[in-house]
C-alpha cells in the first residue's frame, strides 16, 4: 500500500509536464497566477492506535492541538501548479479502553515537523471552465517527510511509558517517515493579490511508530484543518504574458503562442471608414491569406487562447472596452479582436488606447470579412 500510494503521488507530480502541453500552458493571453506564497493556522487531530474518539469528540475532549503551515507554489496555467509546503503540528490523543473493554489508559502527545512537495489542481476551472471566480475549489496531492518527538504515557498516573530517545533491549522505534497529504480547499478572493484559504488535509504517515503502540492501525493518520492568507505574486488576471514571435505553429505537444506577423508603424488614412458597429460572430477556422483587391478592415487583437473561450461581454466590461469584441478561429487559436478601421494609423492609435487599459500586448490585425489577411507595407500607407 505504501509503495502504491507513493507511485500514485509521483505520477501526479510528473503529470504536470504533459498536462502543460495538452492545456496550452505558457500561451499568450492565458489567464493564470504566477507564484503564490501563504501562511495558515489550524487544528490538528491524530487518528491511530492510541485513539478511539471521532472528530467532534476530539474537539470537546481537548484532543485537538494547534498547527501552523507555510507554502510556496508555482502555477503553470489556470488548472495546475506545483509547490512546496512546511508544517509544524502538535498532536494529542487518549485511549482509555481496548475494543474488548479492557482498560488501557494511554495518552499520546507529539510535536511533528514535516515538509514536502505537492501538486495543485483547480477543480472549479477543470469542471466548469476558466473564470475569474471569487471562490475556487482545489485539491492538493503531496509527498513529503515527517519527523516527530512523541511521548506515550499513562493517562491516569501520567507515568511515561515510552518516549523518543529511550533505550530498551530488542526495542526500537522510528522517529520519522514518509507521509502523503491529500487536501481539499477553497480559495476566497479578498483582492486580486490577497486570498483567504480554507483547507482540510488528511495525512497518511507510512509508519506505525508515531504513537509507540500497535493496535490495528498499520499507518497513523493526521487530520489538519486550517485557515490562512496567501499572496499572489505577479497575478495576471485576464492579461497576457509577453508574446514571442514564431515563424510556424509548434507541434501539438509544445506550448502554442500567438503569431504576430505585423510590424506597427503609424501612417496616414486613405480609405473611407466602414460602419462602426460590429456584432460578436463565431466562424470556422480560416486559412491565413495574402491581401488582394477588395475591401478590408483593420482591428485590434486583444486576446488569443488555445482552448478556453471567454465571455466577450464580461471581458469588455472588465477592461472598459467600448467597441464590441469579435471571435475568430485561425491556426488552432480562438482570437478576439475589437474595432473596425479603414486605416492602419487609426487602428494603431486605438491599440494604444487598449494597451492603456491593461491589455499590454494588444496589436493591429487585418481582416477581409472574417478572413485574416497579412498586413503589407502598401496597406499601411
C-alpha positions in Angstrom: 0.0 0.0 0.0 2.9 2.3 0.9 4.6 1.8 -2.4 1.4 2.1 -4.4 0.5 5.4 -2.7 4.0 6.8 -3.4 3.8 5.8 -7.0 0.4 7.4 -7.4 1.6 10.7 -6.0 4.8 10.7 -8.0 2.7 10.0 -11.2 0.5 13.0 -10.3 3.6 15.2 -9.8 5.2 14.0 -13.0 2.0 14.5 -14.9 2.5 18.3 -14.7 4.7 18.4 -17.8 2.4 16.5 -20.3 -0.6 18.4 -18.8 1.1 21.6 -19.6 1.3 20.8 -23.3 -2.3 19.5 -23.5 -3.8 22.5 -21.8 -1.7 25.1 -23.7 0.4 26.3 -20.8 2.5 29.4 -21.4 0.2 30.5 -24.2 0.0 34.2 -24.9 -3.1 35.7 -23.2 -3.6 32.7 -21.0 -5.1 33.9 -17.7 -3.0 32.5 -14.8 -1.4 33.3 -11.5 2.3 33.2 -11.5 3.6 32.5 -7.9 1.8 32.3 -4.6 3.0 32.2 -1.0 0.9 31.7 2.1 0.7 31.1 5.8 -2.0 29.1 7.6 -3.1 28.2 11.2 -5.4 25.5 12.3 -6.2 22.5 14.4 -4.6 19.1 14.1 -6.0 15.7 15.3 -4.4 12.3 15.5 -6.1 9.0 14.4 -4.3 5.8 15.1 -3.7 3.1 17.6 -4.0 5.4 20.6 -7.3 6.9 19.6 -10.9 5.9 19.8 -12.8 9.3 19.5 -14.3 10.8 16.4 -13.8 14.4 15.1 -16.3 16.2 17.3 -15.4 14.2 20.4 -11.8 15.2 19.9 -12.9 18.8 19.7 -14.7 18.7 23.0 -12.2 16.5 24.9 -9.1 18.6 24.2 -7.6 16.2 21.6 -7.3 19.0 19.0 -4.0 20.9 19.0 -2.7 23.8 17.1 -0.7 23.8 13.9 1.0 26.2 11.6 1.9 25.8 7.9 3.8 27.6 5.2 3.7 27.0 1.4 5.0 28.4 -1.9 3.6 27.4 -5.2 4.3 28.0 -8.9 1.3 27.9 -11.3 1.7 26.7 -14.9 -1.8 27.6 -16.1 -5.3 28.1 -14.8 -5.5 24.4 -13.8 -2.2 23.2 -12.5 0.5 24.2 -10.1 3.5 22.7 -8.3 4.5 23.7 -4.8 6.4 23.0 -1.6 5.0 23.0 2.0 6.2 23.0 5.5 4.2 22.4 8.7 4.5 22.2 12.4 1.7 20.2 14.1 1.1 19.4 17.7 -0.8 16.2 18.5 -2.6 14.7 21.5 -4.8 11.6 21.8 -6.1 9.4 24.6 -7.4 5.8 24.6 -8.9 4.6 27.8 -10.1 1.1 26.8 -9.4 -1.5 24.2 -12.2 -2.7 21.9 -13.0 -5.6 24.2 -13.4 -3.2 27.2 -10.0 -3.9 28.8 -8.7 -0.7 30.4 -5.7 0.8 28.6 -5.4 4.4 29.8 -2.8 5.5 27.3 -2.2 9.1 26.5 -0.2 10.2 23.4 1.4 13.6 22.7 3.7 14.6 19.9 5.3 17.6 18.1 5.8 16.9 14.4 7.7 18.8 11.7 7.1 17.9 8.1 7.9 19.2 4.6 7.4 18.1 1.0 6.2 18.8 -2.5 2.6 18.9 -3.7 0.6 19.2 -6.9 -2.2 21.7 -7.2 -5.4 21.1 -9.3 -8.1 23.7 -9.6 -11.4 21.7 -9.7 -13.6 24.7 -10.4 -11.7 25.6 -13.7 -11.3 21.9 -14.6 -15.0 21.0 -14.4 -16.7 24.4 -15.1 -14.3 26.2 -17.4 -11.9 29.0 -16.6 -13.3 32.1 -15.0 -12.0 34.8 -12.6 -14.2 33.5 -9.7 -14.5 35.0 -6.3 -14.3 31.4 -4.8 -12.5 28.4 -6.3 -12.3 24.8 -5.1 -9.0 23.0 -5.5 -7.2 19.8 -4.4 -3.6 19.1 -3.4 -1.8 15.8 -3.6 1.7 15.7 -2.0 4.6 13.6 -0.8 6.9 14.5 2.0 8.8 13.5 5.1 7.6 13.9 8.7 9.7 13.7 11.9 8.3 13.6 15.5 9.1 13.9 19.1 6.5 11.7 20.9 5.6 10.7 24.4 3.4 7.7 25.4 2.2 7.9 29.0 -0.4 6.6 31.4 -3.4 9.0 31.2 -4.2 8.4 34.9 -0.8 8.4 36.6 1.0 10.4 33.9 3.9 8.0 34.2 5.9 7.9 30.9 5.6 4.5 29.1 7.9 5.4 26.2 9.4 8.5 24.5 11.9 9.4 21.8 15.4 8.6 23.0 14.5 5.8 25.4 16.6 2.6 25.0 15.4 -0.9 25.8 17.0 -4.2 24.6 15.4 -5.5 21.5 13.0 -2.5 21.1 13.5 0.4 18.7 11.1 2.9 17.1 11.5 5.2 14.2 11.4 9.0 14.6 10.5 9.9 11.1 8.9 8.5 7.9 7.4 9.4 4.6 3.9 10.9 4.6 1.3 11.7 1.9 -1.0 14.6 2.5 -4.3 14.9 0.5 -6.0 18.2 0.7 -9.3 19.8 -0.3 -9.5 23.5 -0.1 -11.4 26.7 -1.1 -9.7 29.8 -2.3 -11.7 33.0 -1.5 -10.6 36.2 -3.3 -10.2 39.2 -1.0 -8.3 41.3 -3.6 -6.6 40.3 -6.8 -3.4 39.7 -4.8 -4.7 38.5 -1.5 -6.6 35.3 -0.9 -8.3 33.5 2.1 -7.6 29.8 2.0 -9.7 27.2 3.9 -8.3 23.7 3.8 -8.8 20.2 5.2 -5.9 17.8 4.9 -5.7 14.0 5.6 -2.1 12.9 6.0 -1.1 9.3 5.9 2.1 8.5 7.8 3.9 5.5 6.4 4.8 4.2 9.9 3.2 2.6 12.9 5.8 4.1 15.3 4.4 7.6 15.8 2.5 6.6 19.0 4.8 3.7 20.0 1.8 1.4 20.1 0.3 -1.2 17.7 -3.4 -2.0 17.8 -4.7 -2.4 14.3 -3.6 0.8 12.5 -0.8 0.0 10.2 -0.4 3.6 9.2 -1.0 6.6 11.5 -3.3 9.3 10.3 -3.2 13.1 11.0 -6.0 15.5 10.1 -5.2 19.2 9.8 -7.9 21.8 9.2 -6.7 25.3 8.6 -7.5 28.9 7.6 -4.8 31.1 6.1 -3.9 34.0 3.9 -1.9 33.9 0.7 -0.4 36.5 -1.6 -0.4 36.2 -5.4 2.9 37.3 -6.9 2.6 38.8 -10.4 -1.2 38.0 -10.7 -2.1 38.3 -14.4 -5.9 38.0 -14.3 -7.1 38.1 -17.9 -4.0 39.9 -19.1 -1.4 38.3 -21.3 2.1 37.1 -21.0 4.9 38.5 -23.1 4.4 37.4 -26.7 7.3 35.6 -28.6 7.4 35.8 -32.3 7.5 32.5 -34.2 7.6 31.6 -37.8 5.4 28.4 -37.6 2.9 26.8 -35.3 4.7 24.4 -32.8 4.0 20.7 -32.6 0.8 19.7 -30.8 2.5 18.8 -27.5 4.5 22.1 -27.4 3.2 25.4 -26.0 1.1 27.3 -28.5 1.9 31.0 -28.9 0.2 33.8 -30.7 1.6 34.6 -34.2 2.2 38.3 -34.8 3.2 38.9 -38.5 2.6 42.6 -38.4 5.0 45.4 -37.6 3.5 48.5 -36.1 4.1 51.9 -37.7 1.5 54.8 -37.8 0.6 56.0 -41.3 -1.9 58.4 -42.9 -5.5 57.3 -43.6 -6.7 56.8 -47.2 -9.7 54.6 -47.5 -13.2 55.5 -46.3 -14.3 54.4 -42.9 -16.7 51.5 -42.8 -19.7 51.2 -40.3 -18.6 51.5 -36.6 -20.7 48.7 -35.1 -19.7 45.0 -35.2 -21.6 42.1 -33.7 -19.9 39.2 -32.0 -19.5 36.4 -34.5 -18.2 32.8 -34.5 -16.9 31.3 -37.7 -15.0 28.2 -38.8 -11.2 28.2 -38.9 -9.8 30.1 -41.9 -6.5 30.0 -43.7 -4.1 32.9 -43.5 -4.2 34.5 -46.9 -2.4 37.3 -48.7 -4.3 40.5 -49.4 -5.8 41.1 -52.8 -8.0 43.6 -54.4 -11.2 44.3 -52.4 -12.4 45.9 -49.2 -10.6 45.0 -45.9 -10.5 46.5 -42.4 -8.1 46.8 -39.5 -8.9 45.6 -36.0 -7.1 45.4 -32.7 -6.5 41.9 -31.3 -6.9 41.8 -27.5 -6.5 38.1 -26.6 -5.9 34.7 -28.1 -6.5 31.3 -26.4 -5.8 27.7 -27.4 -8.8 26.0 -25.5 -10.9 28.1 -23.2 -13.3 30.5 -24.7 -14.0 33.7 -22.9 -17.2 35.6 -22.1 -16.7 38.5 -24.5 -19.2 40.8 -22.8 -17.6 40.2 -19.3 -14.1 40.8 -20.8 -15.3 44.0 -22.4 -16.8 45.3 -19.2 -13.7 44.3 -17.2 -11.4 46.4 -19.3 -13.9 49.1 -20.2 -13.7 48.5 -23.9 -16.3 50.5 -25.8 -16.4 48.6 -29.1 -17.8 45.0 -29.5 -15.4 42.0 -29.4 -15.3 39.6 -32.3 -14.3 35.9 -32.1 -12.5 34.3 -35.0 -10.6 31.0 -35.2 -7.3 30.9 -37.0 -4.4 28.4 -36.9 -5.9 26.5 -33.9 -6.4 29.5 -31.7 -9.5 31.5 -30.7 -8.6 35.1 -31.5 -10.6 38.0 -30.1 -10.4 41.5 -31.7 -12.3 44.8 -31.5 -12.9 47.9 -33.5 -13.3 48.5 -37.3 -10.9 50.9 -39.0 -10.3 51.7 -42.6 -6.7 52.9 -42.0 -3.8 51.4 -40.2 -3.0 54.6 -38.3 -6.5 54.8 -36.7 -6.2 51.1 -35.7 -2.8 51.7 -34.2 -4.0 54.7 -32.2 -6.8 52.6 -30.8 -4.4 49.8 -29.9 -2.6 52.3 -27.7 -5.9 53.1 -26.0 -6.5 49.4 -25.4 -3.0 48.9 -24.0 -3.5 51.7 -21.6 -6.5 49.8 -20.2 -4.2 46.9 -19.1 -4.1 44.7 -22.2 -0.4 45.3 -22.7 0.2 43.4 -25.9 -2.8 44.4 -28.0 -1.8 44.8 -31.6 -3.3 45.6 -35.1 -4.6 42.9 -37.4 -6.3 42.9 -40.7 -9.4 41.1 -41.9 -11.3 40.8 -45.2 -14.8 39.9 -44.0 -14.0 37.2 -41.4 -10.8 36.1 -43.0 -7.4 37.1 -41.5 -5.0 38.6 -44.1 -1.4 39.7 -43.9 -0.7 43.4 -43.5 1.6 44.7 -46.3 3.5 47.9 -46.5 1.1 49.2 -49.1 -1.8 48.7 -46.7 -0.1 50.9 -44.1 0.1 53.9 -46.5 
